[in-house]
């Protein structure tokens, strides 16, 4: 199993696929499948039956997971896609942007 460098709450950019170039916040990460759900990207139509929560039913748009290899973290300083590194500061292991050396 590989180490995932993207976590929930990160701002990422889609670097490959149909939604290339779009940015959004990571809502959820699926570690076993190496996928993540990004806010506002990879929208799919889901047909739902009527229920107590949605009495009318119908077609609902929702985000579908994207492969983590197609995502790149956005550097908070330069606002561009960057690689993520790890370093030890004191007793803690922290993530940092390789473009600006800023701790994430």
C-alpha positions as CSV (number, residue, x, y, z in Angstrom):
1,X,0.0,0.0,0.0
2,X,1.4,3.4,-0.9
3,X,1.5,6.5,1.3
4,X,-1.2,9.0,0.3
5,X,0.0,12.6,0.3
6,X,-3.5,14.0,-0.1
7,X,-5.8,14.4,2.9
8,X,-9.4,15.5,3.4
9,X,-9.7,19.3,3.4
10,X,-6.8,19.9,1.0
11,X,-7.3,22.1,-2.0
12,X,-6.3,20.1,-5.1
13,X,-6.1,20.5,-8.9
14,X,-7.1,17.8,-11.4
15,X,-4.1,17.2,-13.6
16,X,-5.4,14.5,-15.9
17,X,-8.7,13.2,-17.3
18,X,-12.0,14.7,-18.3
19,X,-11.9,17.4,-15.6
20,X,-8.3,18.5,-16.1
21,X,-7.6,22.0,-14.8
22,X,-10.5,22.1,-12.3
23,X,-9.7,22.9,-8.6
24,X,-11.7,21.9,-5.5
25,X,-11.6,20.8,-1.9
26,X,-11.1,17.1,-1.0
27,X,-14.2,15.9,0.7
28,X,-13.3,12.3,1.4
29,X,-10.3,10.0,0.7
30,X,-10.7,6.2,0.0
31,X,-7.4,4.8,1.1
32,X,-8.0,1.2,-0.1
33,X,-9.1,2.3,-3.6
34,X,-6.5,5.2,-4.0
35,X,-9.4,7.5,-4.8
36,X,-10.7,10.8,-3.5
37,X,-13.9,12.8,-3.9
38,X,-13.3,16.5,-4.9
39,X,-15.9,19.1,-4.4
40,X,-17.6,20.2,-7.7
41,X,-15.7,17.8,-10.0
42,X,-16.5,14.5,-11.7
43,X,-20.3,15.0,-11.3
44,X,-22.5,12.0,-12.1
45,X,-26.3,11.6,-12.3
46,X,-27.7,9.2,-9.8
47,X,-31.3,8.0,-10.3
48,X,-33.0,7.8,-6.9
49,X,-36.3,6.2,-5.8
50,X,-38.8,8.2,-3.7
51,X,-38.0,8.0,0.0
52,X,-38.9,9.8,3.2
53,X,-35.8,12.0,2.8
54,X,-36.6,12.7,-0.9
55,X,-40.3,12.1,-1.5
56,X,-40.2,13.0,-5.2
57,X,-37.2,10.9,-6.2
58,X,-35.6,11.6,-9.6
59,X,-32.2,12.4,-10.9
60,X,-29.6,13.8,-8.4
61,X,-26.1,15.1,-9.3
62,X,-23.3,14.1,-7.0
63,X,-19.5,13.9,-7.0
64,X,-17.8,10.6,-7.9
65,X,-14.3,9.5,-6.8
66,X,-11.2,10.4,-8.8
67,X,-7.9,8.5,-8.9
68,X,-5.4,10.2,-6.5
69,X,-2.7,9.9,-9.3
70,X,-4.8,12.4,-11.3
71,X,-4.7,15.0,-8.4
72,X,-2.0,17.5,-7.4
73,X,-2.0,19.6,-4.2
74,X,-2.2,23.4,-4.6
75,X,0.7,25.4,-3.1
76,X,-0.9,27.9,-0.6
77,X,1.8,30.5,-1.5
78,X,2.0,30.4,-5.3
79,X,-1.5,28.9,-5.9
80,X,0.0,26.4,-8.4
81,X,0.2,22.6,-8.4
82,X,3.0,21.2,-6.3
83,X,4.5,18.0,-5.1
84,X,4.4,17.1,-1.4
85,X,7.3,16.2,0.8
86,X,7.7,15.1,4.4
87,X,10.2,16.4,7.0
88,X,10.6,16.2,10.8
89,X,10.2,19.4,12.8
90,X,10.9,18.8,16.4
91,X,9.0,15.6,17.3
92,X,6.4,15.8,14.5
93,X,6.5,14.7,10.9
94,X,4.9,17.4,8.7
95,X,4.0,17.8,5.1
96,X,5.5,20.6,3.1
97,X,5.2,22.0,-0.4
98,X,8.3,21.3,-2.6
99,X,7.8,24.5,-4.6
100,X,7.8,27.0,-1.7
101,X,9.1,24.8,1.2
102,X,6.0,26.0,3.2
103,X,4.5,23.6,5.8
104,X,1.0,22.5,4.8
